Amino acid sequence: MNPAIFTPHEYQIKVLQAKTRVILASAGVQAGKTLVGAAWLLKLIQENNFEGTYLIAAPTYKILSQSTLPKFLELAGGQTAIGKYRKADQEIDLTGGKGKIYIRSCEEPDHLEGMTISGGAWLDEGGQVKQLVWINILGRTAIARAPILITTSPYILNWVYKEIVKREMEGGKNITVVQWKSIDNPHFSKEEYEERRNTMSEAEFARRYMGEWRQASGLVFPDFSLTEHVIHPIPVDPKWKIYCGVDFGFHPNPTVFLWVAISETGDYYVIDSFSDTRKTTTEIVEIVRFKPYFYQTKAFHCDPQGVENINELIYCGIHNAYGRKQLRKIGLEKMIGLIRTKKLHIFTGCKELIDEMERYHLKESNREGVADETPVKADDHFIDALRYVIDNTLLQEAYVLQPTKKEDGEWTYEKYKRDQVEAGERMKKFESVGQKRGKSDEIPIIKIPIGGHR
Protein backbone atom coordinates (compact mmCIF):
# COMPACT_ATOMS: atom_id res chain seq x y z
CA MET A 1 0.00 0.00 0.00
CA ASN A 2 1.30 3.40 -0.96
CA PRO A 3 0.98 6.37 1.39
CA ALA A 4 -2.31 8.23 0.95
CA ILE A 5 -2.21 11.58 -0.78
CA PHE A 6 -2.92 14.30 1.75
CA THR A 7 -3.49 17.89 0.66
CA PRO A 8 -4.24 19.85 3.85
CA HIS A 9 -6.67 22.75 3.88
CA GLU A 10 -5.76 26.02 5.60
CA TYR A 11 -6.83 24.99 9.11
CA GLN A 12 -5.03 21.65 8.92
CA ILE A 13 -1.90 23.55 7.84
CA LYS A 14 -2.16 25.65 11.01
CA VAL A 15 -2.22 22.47 13.08
CA LEU A 16 0.79 21.00 11.29
CA GLN A 17 2.77 24.22 11.70
CA ALA A 18 2.02 24.72 15.41
CA LYS A 19 5.13 24.58 17.60
CA THR A 20 3.60 24.72 21.09
CA ARG A 21 3.62 21.78 23.47
CA VAL A 22 -0.19 21.50 23.55
CA ILE A 23 -2.23 21.75 20.34
CA LEU A 24 -6.00 21.49 20.14
CA ALA A 25 -7.67 20.87 16.78
CA SER A 26 -11.34 21.54 17.48
CA ALA A 27 -13.73 21.26 14.57
CA GLY A 28 -17.11 20.06 13.32
CA VAL A 29 -17.87 16.53 12.18
CA GLN A 30 -16.09 15.34 9.02
CA ALA A 31 -13.91 18.44 9.07
CA GLY A 32 -10.65 16.49 8.78
CA LYS A 33 -9.61 16.31 12.45
CA THR A 34 -8.56 12.67 12.52
CA LEU A 35 -6.75 12.99 9.22
CA VAL A 36 -4.66 15.93 10.40
CA GLY A 37 -3.96 14.08 13.66
CA ALA A 38 -2.51 11.17 11.73
CA ALA A 39 -0.50 13.52 9.51
CA TRP A 40 0.83 15.44 12.53
CA LEU A 41 2.10 12.28 14.22
CA LEU A 42 3.69 10.95 11.02
CA LYS A 43 5.40 14.30 10.53
CA LEU A 44 6.89 14.08 14.06
CA ILE A 45 8.09 10.52 13.49
CA GLN A 46 9.76 11.44 10.22
CA GLU A 47 11.38 14.54 11.72
CA ASN A 48 12.78 12.35 14.54
CA ASN A 49 14.15 9.77 12.06
CA PHE A 50 11.78 7.09 13.39
CA GLU A 51 13.29 7.33 16.87
CA GLY A 52 11.52 7.92 20.19
CA THR A 53 8.28 6.76 21.74
CA TYR A 54 4.82 7.94 20.70
CA LEU A 55 1.19 7.49 21.72
CA ILE A 56 -2.02 7.12 19.74
CA ALA A 57 -5.07 7.20 22.01
CA ALA A 58 -8.85 7.35 21.56
CA PRO A 59 -11.84 7.27 23.96
CA THR A 60 -12.91 3.70 23.16
CA TYR A 61 -11.49 0.64 21.49
CA LYS A 62 -14.23 0.94 18.85
CA ILE A 63 -13.17 4.46 17.84
CA LEU A 64 -9.51 3.46 18.00
CA SER A 65 -9.91 0.35 15.84
CA GLN A 66 -12.47 1.68 13.35
CA SER A 67 -11.32 5.26 12.85
CA THR A 68 -8.15 6.54 14.53
CA LEU A 69 -5.69 3.72 13.84
CA PRO A 70 -6.95 2.85 10.31
CA LYS A 71 -6.62 6.51 9.30
CA PHE A 72 -3.06 6.62 10.62
CA LEU A 73 -2.03 3.38 8.88
CA GLU A 74 -3.70 4.45 5.63
CA LEU A 75 -1.85 7.74 5.60
CA ALA A 76 1.41 5.97 6.46
CA GLY A 77 1.01 3.54 3.56
CA GLY A 78 0.18 0.47 5.62
CA GLN A 79 1.66 -1.43 8.55
CA THR A 80 4.84 -2.48 6.79
CA ALA A 81 5.63 1.08 5.71
CA ILE A 82 5.69 2.44 9.26
CA GLY A 83 7.03 -0.62 11.06
CA LYS A 84 5.77 -3.84 12.65
CA TYR A 85 2.32 -3.71 14.21
CA ARG A 86 1.99 -6.11 17.16
CA LYS A 87 -1.78 -6.21 17.65
CA ALA A 88 -1.70 -8.33 20.81
CA ASP A 89 0.48 -5.76 22.57
CA GLN A 90 -1.16 -2.79 20.84
CA GLU A 91 2.22 -1.43 19.81
CA ILE A 92 4.03 -0.57 16.58
CA ASP A 93 7.78 -1.09 16.42
CA LEU A 94 8.94 1.64 14.07
CA THR A 95 11.17 0.91 11.11
CA GLY A 96 14.81 0.89 12.20
CA GLY A 97 14.09 -0.55 15.64
CA LYS A 98 14.72 2.66 17.60
CA GLY A 99 11.17 3.85 18.01
CA LYS A 100 7.78 2.64 19.18
CA ILE A 101 4.13 3.73 19.06
CA TYR A 102 1.85 2.77 21.95
CA ILE A 103 -1.80 2.36 20.92
CA ARG A 104 -4.32 2.74 23.73
CA SER A 105 -8.05 3.15 24.29
CA CYS A 106 -9.04 5.32 27.24
CA GLU A 107 -11.95 3.44 28.81
CA GLU A 108 -9.53 2.81 31.68
CA PRO A 109 -7.29 5.85 32.28
CA ASP A 110 -4.79 3.78 34.25
CA HIS A 111 -3.87 1.89 31.08
CA LEU A 112 -1.86 4.97 30.12
CA GLU A 113 0.43 4.47 33.10
CA GLY A 114 3.85 2.85 32.86
CA MET A 115 5.04 4.39 29.59
CA THR A 116 7.34 7.30 28.82
CA ILE A 117 6.49 9.30 25.71
CA SER A 118 9.46 11.15 24.25
CA GLY A 119 8.30 11.87 20.68
CA GLY A 120 4.69 13.01 20.90
CA ALA A 121 1.14 11.99 21.85
CA TRP A 122 -2.03 12.18 19.76
CA LEU A 123 -5.40 11.95 21.53
CA ASP A 124 -8.27 11.59 19.06
CA GLU A 125 -11.79 12.72 20.06
CA GLY A 126 -10.34 14.00 23.32
CA GLY A 127 -13.58 15.72 24.30
CA GLN A 128 -15.07 12.30 25.08
CA VAL A 129 -12.46 11.22 27.64
CA LYS A 130 -12.29 11.98 31.35
CA GLN A 131 -9.92 14.57 32.74
CA LEU A 132 -7.87 11.81 34.39
CA VAL A 133 -6.82 10.68 30.89
CA TRP A 134 -5.44 14.15 30.19
CA ILE A 135 -3.61 14.20 33.53
CA ASN A 136 -2.04 10.83 32.75
CA ILE A 137 -0.95 11.91 29.25
CA LEU A 138 0.64 15.04 30.69
CA GLY A 139 2.53 12.82 33.12
CA ARG A 140 3.67 10.38 30.44
CA THR A 141 5.10 13.21 28.30
CA ALA A 142 6.46 15.34 31.17
CA ILE A 143 10.12 14.30 31.19
CA ALA A 144 10.72 14.97 27.49
CA ARG A 145 8.15 17.78 27.32
CA ALA A 146 6.85 15.93 24.27
CA PRO A 147 4.17 17.71 22.21
CA ILE A 148 0.52 16.68 22.56
CA LEU A 149 -2.17 17.02 19.92
CA ILE A 150 -5.86 16.68 20.80
CA THR A 151 -8.27 16.33 17.89
CA THR A 152 -11.95 16.54 18.80
CA SER A 153 -15.40 17.81 18.08
CA PRO A 154 -16.53 20.29 20.75
CA TYR A 155 -18.79 18.79 23.35
CA ILE A 156 -19.95 20.48 26.54
CA LEU A 157 -17.73 22.88 28.47
CA ASN A 158 -15.69 20.12 30.07
CA TRP A 159 -12.00 19.93 30.97
CA VAL A 160 -10.91 20.48 27.33
CA TYR A 161 -12.59 23.86 27.34
CA LYS A 162 -11.40 24.81 30.84
CA GLU A 163 -7.84 23.49 30.64
CA ILE A 164 -7.04 24.38 27.02
CA VAL A 165 -9.55 26.59 25.20
CA LYS A 166 -10.17 29.00 28.07
CA ARG A 167 -6.50 29.17 29.07
CA GLU A 168 -5.51 29.93 25.50
CA MET A 169 -8.13 32.70 25.38
CA GLU A 170 -6.68 34.14 28.60
CA GLY A 171 -3.20 34.27 27.11
CA GLY A 172 -1.91 30.93 28.34
CA LYS A 173 1.54 30.07 27.07
CA ASN A 174 2.54 27.02 25.04
CA ILE A 175 -1.02 26.35 23.83
CA THR A 176 -2.36 26.52 20.27
CA VAL A 177 -6.08 26.20 19.54
CA VAL A 178 -7.18 25.77 15.92
CA GLN A 179 -10.94 25.78 15.41
CA TRP A 180 -12.95 25.37 12.20
CA LYS A 181 -16.35 24.39 10.79
CA SER A 182 -17.32 21.25 8.93
CA ILE A 183 -17.93 23.41 5.88
CA ASP A 184 -14.29 24.61 5.99
CA ASN A 185 -13.37 21.18 4.69
CA PRO A 186 -13.57 21.58 0.87
CA HIS A 187 -14.94 18.04 0.59
CA PHE A 188 -17.87 18.59 2.97
CA SER A 189 -21.31 18.97 1.36
CA LYS A 190 -22.79 22.47 1.64
CA GLU A 191 -26.24 20.96 1.15
CA GLU A 192 -25.70 18.61 4.10
CA TYR A 193 -24.46 21.51 6.22
CA GLU A 194 -27.60 23.58 5.59
CA GLU A 195 -29.94 20.63 6.09
CA ARG A 196 -28.44 19.97 9.52
CA ARG A 197 -28.68 23.66 10.38
CA ASN A 198 -32.42 23.56 9.66
CA THR A 199 -33.15 20.34 11.56
CA MET A 200 -31.00 20.55 14.69
CA SER A 201 -31.20 22.75 17.76
CA GLU A 202 -29.02 25.84 17.55
CA ALA A 203 -26.70 24.76 20.39
CA GLU A 204 -26.17 21.24 19.08
CA PHE A 205 -25.55 22.44 15.52
CA ALA A 206 -23.01 24.96 16.81
CA ARG A 207 -21.06 22.21 18.55
CA ARG A 208 -21.34 19.45 15.98
CA TYR A 209 -20.97 21.38 12.73
CA MET A 210 -19.63 24.84 13.57
CA GLY A 211 -16.95 23.59 15.95
CA GLU A 212 -17.98 25.98 18.73
CA TRP A 213 -17.65 25.21 22.41
CA ARG A 214 -21.09 25.60 23.95
CA GLN A 215 -22.44 24.48 27.28
CA ALA A 216 -25.08 21.81 26.96
CA SER A 217 -28.55 23.17 27.56
CA GLY A 218 -30.26 21.69 30.58
CA LEU A 219 -27.46 20.86 33.00
CA VAL A 220 -28.87 18.63 35.72
CA PHE A 221 -26.74 20.37 38.37
CA PRO A 222 -26.49 23.99 37.17
CA ASP A 223 -25.70 25.23 40.70
CA PHE A 224 -22.77 22.86 41.21
CA SER A 225 -19.58 24.86 41.67
CA LEU A 226 -15.96 23.82 42.04
CA THR A 227 -15.36 26.67 44.47
CA GLU A 228 -18.42 26.02 46.66
CA HIS A 229 -18.85 22.25 46.61
CA VAL A 230 -15.33 20.83 46.16
CA ILE A 231 -13.12 20.99 49.24
CA HIS A 232 -9.74 19.74 50.38
CA PRO A 233 -10.05 16.67 52.64
CA ILE A 234 -10.84 17.38 56.27
CA PRO A 235 -10.80 14.98 59.27
CA VAL A 236 -13.93 12.84 59.45
CA ASP A 237 -15.55 13.23 62.86
CA PRO A 238 -16.05 9.82 64.55
CA LYS A 239 -19.65 10.86 65.25
CA TRP A 240 -20.43 11.21 61.57
CA LYS A 241 -22.27 8.32 59.95
CA ILE A 242 -20.67 6.72 56.94
CA TYR A 243 -22.49 5.07 54.04
CA CYS A 244 -21.35 3.65 50.73
CA GLY A 245 -23.15 3.89 47.39
CA VAL A 246 -22.49 1.05 44.95
CA ASP A 247 -23.15 1.13 41.21
CA PHE A 248 -22.43 -2.18 39.48
CA GLY A 249 -20.83 -2.50 36.07
CA PHE A 250 -18.32 -4.35 33.96
CA HIS A 251 -16.16 -3.37 31.00
CA PRO A 252 -16.49 -0.75 29.71
CA ASN A 253 -18.71 0.49 32.55
CA PRO A 254 -17.09 0.62 36.00
CA THR A 255 -18.26 -0.78 39.30
CA VAL A 256 -18.15 2.14 41.73
CA PHE A 257 -17.93 2.22 45.52
CA LEU A 258 -18.45 5.77 46.84
CA TRP A 259 -18.19 6.62 50.55
CA VAL A 260 -20.24 9.46 52.04
CA ALA A 261 -20.03 10.80 55.60
CA ILE A 262 -23.07 12.58 57.01
CA SER A 263 -22.39 15.12 59.74
CA GLU A 264 -24.65 15.91 62.67
CA THR A 265 -25.70 19.08 60.85
CA GLY A 266 -26.93 17.12 57.85
CA ASP A 267 -23.98 17.95 55.59
CA TYR A 268 -22.97 15.25 53.11
CA TYR A 269 -19.23 14.77 52.57
CA VAL A 270 -18.07 12.54 49.69
CA ILE A 271 -14.82 11.30 51.21
CA ASP A 272 -13.53 8.42 49.09
CA SER A 273 -14.25 6.26 46.07
CA PHE A 274 -13.03 3.21 44.18
CA SER A 275 -13.83 1.99 40.69
CA ASP A 276 -12.78 -0.78 38.34
CA THR A 277 -14.03 -1.93 34.95
CA ARG A 278 -12.69 -5.46 34.72
CA LYS A 279 -12.71 -7.05 38.17
CA THR A 280 -15.60 -9.14 39.45
CA THR A 281 -17.61 -8.05 42.45
CA THR A 282 -15.77 -10.60 44.60
CA GLU A 283 -12.37 -9.29 43.49
CA ILE A 284 -13.41 -5.71 44.15
CA VAL A 285 -14.62 -6.57 47.66
CA GLU A 286 -11.16 -7.93 48.45
CA ILE A 287 -9.73 -4.52 47.52
CA VAL A 288 -12.27 -2.23 49.20
CA ARG A 289 -11.95 -4.17 52.47
CA PHE A 290 -8.75 -2.20 53.00
CA LYS A 291 -10.41 1.18 52.50
CA PRO A 292 -10.17 3.31 55.67
CA TYR A 293 -13.92 3.52 56.19
CA PHE A 294 -14.97 0.03 55.15
CA TYR A 295 -15.74 -1.33 58.63
CA GLN A 296 -17.40 1.93 59.71
CA THR A 297 -19.88 1.77 56.85
CA LYS A 298 -23.40 1.55 58.25
CA ALA A 299 -24.96 0.44 54.97
CA PHE A 300 -23.98 -0.24 51.38
CA HIS A 301 -26.77 1.21 49.24
CA CYS A 302 -26.63 -0.50 45.86
CA ASP A 303 -28.16 -0.34 42.42
CA PRO A 304 -31.41 -2.28 42.95
CA GLN A 305 -31.18 -3.79 39.48
CA GLY A 306 -27.99 -5.59 40.46
CA VAL A 307 -29.72 -8.30 42.48
CA GLU A 308 -27.10 -10.94 41.72
CA ASN A 309 -24.31 -8.49 42.52
CA ILE A 310 -25.91 -7.66 45.88
CA ASN A 311 -26.15 -11.38 46.60
CA GLU A 312 -22.44 -11.65 45.84
CA LEU A 313 -21.65 -8.82 48.26
CA ILE A 314 -23.58 -10.69 50.96
CA TYR A 315 -21.74 -13.93 50.23
CA CYS A 316 -18.48 -11.98 50.56
CA GLY A 317 -19.46 -10.84 54.03
CA ILE A 318 -21.02 -7.43 53.31
CA HIS A 319 -24.33 -8.26 54.98
CA ASN A 320 -25.49 -4.65 55.26
CA ALA A 321 -25.92 -4.33 51.48
CA TYR A 322 -29.32 -3.24 50.22
CA GLY A 323 -31.02 -2.34 46.98
CA ARG A 324 -34.15 -0.21 47.03
CA LYS A 325 -36.28 0.53 44.03
CA GLN A 326 -36.40 4.26 43.53
CA LEU A 327 -37.23 6.90 40.97
CA ARG A 328 -34.17 8.52 39.41
CA LYS A 329 -35.98 11.87 39.24
CA ILE A 330 -36.68 11.93 42.99
CA GLY A 331 -33.08 11.02 43.82
CA LEU A 332 -31.74 13.74 41.53
CA GLU A 333 -34.09 16.29 43.09
CA LYS A 334 -32.66 15.46 46.50
CA MET A 335 -29.12 15.91 45.17
CA ILE A 336 -30.05 19.26 43.67
CA GLY A 337 -31.50 20.31 47.03
CA LEU A 338 -28.24 19.50 48.83
CA ILE A 339 -26.27 21.42 46.20
CA ARG A 340 -28.48 24.50 46.41
CA THR A 341 -28.37 24.56 50.21
CA LYS A 342 -24.58 23.99 50.11
CA LYS A 343 -24.93 20.79 52.10
CA LEU A 344 -22.96 18.68 49.61
CA HIS A 345 -19.16 18.69 49.85
CA ILE A 346 -16.86 16.58 47.66
CA PHE A 347 -13.22 15.91 48.57
CA THR A 348 -10.80 16.94 45.84
CA GLY A 349 -9.57 13.36 45.42
CA CYS A 350 -12.93 12.22 44.02
CA LYS A 351 -12.10 13.54 40.55
CA GLU A 352 -14.34 11.17 38.60
CA LEU A 353 -17.44 12.26 40.51
CA ILE A 354 -16.52 15.93 40.12
CA ASP A 355 -16.08 15.43 36.38
CA GLU A 356 -19.50 13.76 36.08
CA MET A 357 -21.24 16.43 38.18
CA GLU A 358 -20.01 19.17 35.85
CA ARG A 359 -21.07 17.39 32.66
CA TYR A 360 -24.33 15.63 33.57
CA HIS A 361 -27.05 17.09 31.37
CA LEU A 362 -30.47 16.53 29.91
CA LYS A 363 -31.06 15.58 26.32
CA GLU A 364 -31.10 18.48 23.87
CA SER A 365 -34.29 20.43 23.17
CA ASN A 366 -35.69 19.87 19.72
CA ARG A 367 -35.90 22.47 16.98
CA GLU A 368 -39.17 23.83 18.42
CA GLY A 369 -37.52 24.28 21.81
CA VAL A 370 -39.38 21.45 23.53
CA ALA A 371 -37.09 20.14 26.26
CA ASP A 372 -36.50 16.48 27.05
CA GLU A 373 -36.26 16.06 30.83
CA THR A 374 -34.37 12.78 30.57
CA PRO A 375 -30.68 12.93 31.57
CA VAL A 376 -28.22 11.62 29.01
CA LYS A 377 -27.40 8.10 30.21
CA ALA A 378 -23.62 8.22 29.96
CA ASP A 379 -20.76 8.78 32.40
CA ASP A 380 -23.07 8.80 35.41
CA HIS A 381 -21.80 5.85 37.44
CA PHE A 382 -20.34 7.93 40.28
CA ILE A 383 -23.44 10.13 40.27
CA ASP A 384 -25.62 7.03 40.57
CA ALA A 385 -23.56 5.74 43.50
CA LEU A 386 -23.96 9.10 45.27
CA ARG A 387 -27.66 9.17 44.43
CA TYR A 388 -28.23 5.78 46.09
CA VAL A 389 -26.77 7.10 49.35
CA ILE A 390 -28.64 10.39 49.30
CA ASP A 391 -31.94 8.84 48.29
CA ASN A 392 -31.70 6.27 51.07
CA THR A 393 -30.67 8.64 53.85
CA LEU A 394 -33.03 11.56 53.29
CA LEU A 395 -36.55 11.07 54.66
CA GLN A 396 -38.96 9.49 52.25
CA GLU A 397 -41.61 6.80 52.34
CA ALA A 398 -40.45 4.00 50.11
CA TYR A 399 -40.31 0.33 49.37
CA VAL A 400 -37.17 -1.54 50.38
CA LEU A 401 -35.67 -4.67 48.92
CA GLN A 402 -34.15 -6.67 51.74
CA PRO A 403 -32.16 -9.90 51.22
CA THR A 404 -33.46 -13.11 52.73
CA LYS A 405 -32.71 -16.78 52.19
CA LYS A 406 -35.06 -19.44 50.83
CA GLU A 407 -35.10 -23.09 51.84
CA ASP A 408 -33.31 -24.11 48.64
CA GLY A 409 -30.38 -21.90 49.60
CA GLU A 410 -31.03 -19.26 46.95
CA TRP A 411 -31.12 -15.62 47.93
CA THR A 412 -34.17 -13.58 47.09
CA TYR A 413 -35.74 -10.28 48.05
CA GLU A 414 -38.96 -9.51 49.86
CA LYS A 415 -40.64 -6.19 49.57
CA TYR A 416 -42.31 -4.34 52.39
CA LYS A 417 -43.50 -0.82 52.92
CA ARG A 418 -41.94 1.32 55.61
CA ASP A 419 -44.23 3.38 57.78
CA GLN A 420 -44.37 7.07 57.03
CA VAL A 421 -41.76 8.93 59.04
CA GLU A 422 -42.24 12.54 59.94
CA ALA A 423 -39.69 14.85 58.34
CA GLY A 424 -36.89 15.77 60.68
CA GLU A 425 -37.40 12.82 63.03
CA ARG A 426 -34.12 11.24 64.10
CA MET A 427 -33.90 7.56 63.21
CA LYS A 428 -32.99 4.93 65.74
CA LYS A 429 -29.90 2.86 65.23
CA PHE A 430 -30.57 -0.37 63.41
CA GLU A 431 -29.04 -3.76 64.02
CA SER A 432 -27.09 -4.76 60.94
CA VAL A 433 -27.86 -7.99 59.13
CA GLY A 434 -24.23 -8.94 59.57
CA GLN A 435 -24.63 -9.06 63.34
CA LYS A 436 -27.63 -11.37 62.99
CA ARG A 437 -25.92 -13.69 60.55
CA GLY A 438 -23.85 -15.45 63.17
CA LYS A 439 -26.94 -16.50 65.11
CA SER A 440 -28.78 -18.21 62.29
CA ASP A 441 -28.47 -19.28 58.69
CA GLU A 442 -31.63 -17.32 58.02
CA ILE A 443 -31.26 -13.62 57.36
CA PRO A 444 -34.41 -12.04 58.80
CA ILE A 445 -36.22 -9.20 57.15
CA ILE A 446 -35.24 -6.12 59.11
CA LYS A 447 -36.97 -2.82 58.59
CA ILE A 448 -34.10 -0.59 57.65
CA PRO A 449 -35.11 3.03 58.25
CA ILE A 450 -34.34 5.03 55.14
CA GLY A 451 -34.79 8.53 56.44
CA GLY A 452 -32.89 10.80 58.75
CA HIS A 453 -29.38 10.02 59.93
CA ARG A 454 -29.43 6.46 61.13
N, C-alpha and C positions, 0 to 999 in steps of 0.2 A: 504494500500500500504506500502510495506517495503522500507526502504531506499535503494537507488541504490548503487550497488557496485562500488567504485571508486578506481582504482589503478593508482596513478599519475605517469607520466613519469618524467624524471630528471628535465626538465624545470618547470613543474608544482610544483615539490617539492621545487624548489628555490623560487617560488612565495609564497608558503605556509609557508616557513621558514623565509621570510623577516620580519624584525622588524622595519623598517623605517616607518615614518608617511605616505609618499607617495610611492606607488608601481605601476609600469607600467608593465603590461604583454602585450608585443607587438609581435604578431606572424602572420603567414600566415593563410589563410582560413582553416577551419576545423582542426586547430592545437590544439584545446582543451582550448581555451581562456575562453569561457563562462562557461565551466564546472569547471575550476579552480577558476573562480570568485565566483560561487555558493558555492564551497567547502570552499573557504577562508572565506566567510561571515558566513557560518554555523559553522566553526571552532571558529570564534570570539564569536558567540552567545553562543556556548557551554562553552567556556572558561569563559564567563561572567555570567554563570548560568542563561541564558535566561533573564538577566536584561539589561537595557539600551535601547537607541533608535538607529535605524539603517536606512540606505537608500539603496534602489535598484533603479537605474535610467538607462534609455536607451534613445537614440536619438529620437525615435518615439514610439507612442503607439503600432504600428504594431510589431516592434522589441521587445518591452517590453512584449506584450501579446503572441507572437508566439515563442519567443526564450528565452529571459532572465528569465522571471518569471517561465515558465514551467520547465526549466532546474533546477532552484533553488528548486521548489516544488518536482520535481522528486527525486533529490538528498536527500531532507529532508525526503522523505517517504510519501509525500502528505500533504494536508492542515492541517489535524487533528493532524499530528505528530509534526508540528512546532507551531501550535496555531490556532487561528480563523481568517480566511481571510474574511475581509469585503470589497467586491468588489466595492460597491458604493463609499466607502471612500478611496479606494486604500490603505488599511492599513492591516497589520497582527498583531493581538494582540498575543504576544508570550505566550506559555504555562507558567502558574504561575502568569500571570497578572501583571508582573513587567517590561515588555519590549514590544517594538513595532517596527515594520518595516514599514517605509513609502515607497510606491511604486510610482514612478513618471516617466512620459515621459518628454522629454526636448524640445519639440517644442516651449514651452514658458518658457524661463529661470526663469521668476518671480514666476513660480509655485513651485520653490524650496525655496522660502522665507517662513518665519514664522515657521520654525521647528529648533529644536536644536538636533544635532546628537552627542550622547555621546559614542556610541559603535563602529561605523565604517560605511563607505559609499563605495558602489560598483557602479561604472559607467561603464556599458557595452558599447562597441563600441564607446568609448570616442572620437575617432578621427573624428566622424561625427558631434559632437556638437560644438556650438559656445563657444568662450572663456568666455563669460559671465556666461555660465553654470558652468565652472570650478571656476570662481571667487565666485559664489554663494555657491558652495559646500565647498570651503575653508572657507567661512564665517559661514556656518551652523555647521561646525566641529571645529571651532576655539577655543571655550571655553574649551572643553574637550581635544583638540588636538587629536581628534579621527583619526585613520588611514583611508587612502583612497586608494582603489585599482581601477585602470583604466585598463580594458581589451579592446584591440582593434587591428584591423589590421592597419598597417601603411597606411596613406593616403599621402597627400602632406605635405610639411614642414610647418605645421600650428602651433598653439599654443602648441600642445602636444609636438612637437619636440623642440620648443624654450623654453618652460617653464619647461620641464621635461627631455627629452632625452639630449639636449645640456647642460643643467645645470649639469646633472649627469656626462657627459663626461668631464666637466670642474672642476669636483671635488666638486660639490654641496653636501651639507650635507642633511641627512635625506631623501634621494631619492634612490630607488632601481629600476633599469631597467632590466627586464628579456626579452630577445628577442630570438625567435626560428622560424624555418621553418615549413611549413606544413608537410614536410617529417619527421620531428623529432617526430611527433605523430606516434607511432607504428601501428596505425590502418589506416593511410592514404596510399592510393594506390601509389606505386612508378610509375606505368604505367601512372596514371593520371597526376602525377607531371611532368613527362617527356613530355607528350603530350602537356600540357599547356606551358611548356618551349619552345616548337617548334612552337607554334601557336600564342603566345602573343608577344607584344613588350618587349624589354629587361627591360625597366623601370617599366612597369606595372607588369610584372612577378616578378620582384624584390620586389615590394611592396606587391602584393597579395599572393605570395606563399613563398617568401624567408624572409618575415617579415622585410625588410629593409626600412628605411626612405629615400625616394628619392623625390626630387622636381618634380612636374609634368612638363613634357615637354610642351613648348608652353604657358607660362604664358601670359595673355593678357596685363598685366601691369608690364613687367619685370623691368622697371626703377623706380617703386614706392618704396619709402624708408621711413621707420619710422622716420629716423633722418632728412630727407630733406622735407618731405611733411606733417608730423604730428606735430602740434604746440600747445602750451598751449594757451588757449583763450586770445584774445586781444580785446580792445574796438573796437566796430564797428563804424566807422566814419559815422555821419549822412548823408554825401554826397554819401555814397556807396548805390548801388541799390540792393534791396533784392528780391529774387525770391524763389519760393518753388517748388520742384519736387514732384510729387505724383504718387506712384505706388500702384494700387489697389490689394487687395487680401482678402482672408478669410481663416480660419483655414484649413490646417496648415500654409498657406502662409500669411504673414503680409501685412496690408496696411501701407505704409510708407509715411510720410511727411518729406521732407528734405529741410532745409533752406540754401540758398547760398547767400552770399554777394559779389558783384562785385565792386572792388575798381576802382578809376579813372585811375589806371595804367593797368587795365585789369587782375588783380589777382583775382582768385576765392577762396573765403573762405567758407568752409562748417562749419556753425556756430551752427546748432542745428538740432535735428531730433526727430521724434516720430513714434512709430509703435505699432500695436496691431493686434492680429490674430482672435479675436472673436467679436469685436464690429462692428456695422454697420457703414456705411459712416456717417450717421446723428449723431450717438453717438460720433464718432471720432471728427467731426467738433465741437461739444460742448466742447471737451477737448482742441483742438488745438487753439480755440479762445483765450485762456489764455496764449498762447505762447508769449514771449516778442516781436517777430517780426511779429506777425500775421497781424496787421493793417498797417504795413509798406510794406507788400508784394505787389510788382507791378503786379505779375502774378503768378498763380498756373499752372505750366506746367505738364499735366497729361498723363498717359498712354492712347493713342488714342483708344485703344481697349475697354476701360472702358466707353463707351458712356453713359450707364445708370448711372454709378457712377458720371460722370461729371455733368449730369443733376441733380443728387441729391445734389451735391455741390452747384449748382446754386440755387436750391430751398432753400437751407440752408443759402443763402445770400452771397456765394462766387461767385460773378458774373464775376470776372476776372480769371475764370478757363477755360483752353483751352486744346485741344488734337490735336496734329498735327501728321499726318502720316509721318514716318521717317524710314530710313534704319538704323538698329542697327550698321552695320559696319561703317557707316559714323560717327555716334555719338561716337562710341568707338575710332575712329581715332582722333576725336577732343579731347577726354579725354587724350589720349596718348600724343597728342601735348602739352597740358597744363602741364602734368607731366614732360615731357622732358625739357620744358622751365622753369620748377619750378614756374609755375603760379598757381598751385593748392595747397591749404593749407587746412588741415582738423584739426579742433579742437579736442583735445584729448578725449573729452566727447562723440564723435561720434564713439564709439567702434565697433558697428555692421558694419558700412561702412568700417572702417579700416580693420576689419577681412575679409570682402568680397574682398577688393582690393588686399589683399595679396594672396588670394586663387584662384581668378578667372582665369580659364585656358581653353585652347582649348582642344578638344577631342584628345585622344592619337593617335600618328602615328601608322600605321599598321606595320606588320612584315617587309614589304619592305621599310619602312621609309617614306611612303607617308603621309603627314600631312593632318589633317582635320582642316580647318580654322574656324569651328563652335565652339563658346564657349560652355562649358558645362552649360546647363540651370538648374542651381541649386544655391541657396543661392546668388542671384544677385538682390534682391529687392531694396536694398539701392543703388547699382550701377545703376540700371535702373532709380531710382528717380533722381540721380545726372546727369545721361545722358540726361534726358528730359530737365533739366535746361540748361546744356551746349549746347546741340544741338539747343535749341531755342534762345540762346543769342549770339552765334557766327554767323558771317555773312554767309548766305547761301540762295540761291534761293530755295523756297519750297512751297508746298501746305499747307494750314492751314485749320483746321476744326474749324469753329466758330459757337457757339450756336445761334439759332434763334427760334422763336416760330411760329407754324402754327396756322391756324384759329381754328382748333379743340382743341387747348390747349396743344397739344403734342410738346415736344421739338425735334428738329432735327438739322442737321448740313448741312451747305452749304459750298461747296469747291470753293475756288478761288485761283488764282495764284498771288503771290506778284511780283512786278516788281523787276528786278535785281538791287541789291544795290552794289555799288562799295565797295570793301574791305577797311576797315578803316574809312568809313564815319560814323559820329556820328548820331545816330537816334534821331528823335524828340520825345518828350514826347507824349504818347498817352492818350486819354481820356478813362478811364476804363468803361467797360460795366455797372458796378455797379452804376456809376454816372448817366448814361443814364436811368437806370431802373425806377427811380422815376418820369420821365417825361412821360413815356408811358409804356403800357403793352408789346409793341413790343420791342424786343431786336434787334437793327439793326446790320447788318453785318459791323464790323469795321475792317479795315485792320490793323492788329497788326504787327508792324515791328518785325521781328525775329532777325535781326542782330544787331551788335553793342552793346551799353550799353544804353538801352532805358531810 
